[in-house]
Amino acid sequence: MSEVKYPVSQTFTVLDGYDIYRSSNLIVALVVVQSQFGKDLRLYRWMKRNDQWKVDLCRMGVGRWKWNEIATKANEFIEKYSLKGSQAAAPESE
């Protein structure tokens, strides 16, 4: 059985995507979609339940976010709070 890389709603066509995190039970990704309303950059988090991917936390448009500022602030917090290493990258318990 072939699995869809990004299991978005059937009202969207996936144009591209980037995995922020992926495991056998969790996907967090930025996905570019096309719908009847146009193109959008969306942030998703899916969890696999009973062998089906379900939107778990978010499915929101993020195209207007200030990505450079977000990256700068995230790096600042990583430095300030010594979040480097395996603990910062460790996923929540699944």
Secondary structure, DSSP 8 states (H G I E B T S, - for coil): ----SS---TT-EEEEEEEEEE-SSEEEEEEEEEETTEEEEEEEEEEEETTEEEEEEEEEE-TTS-HHHHHHHHHHHHHHTT--SHHHH-----
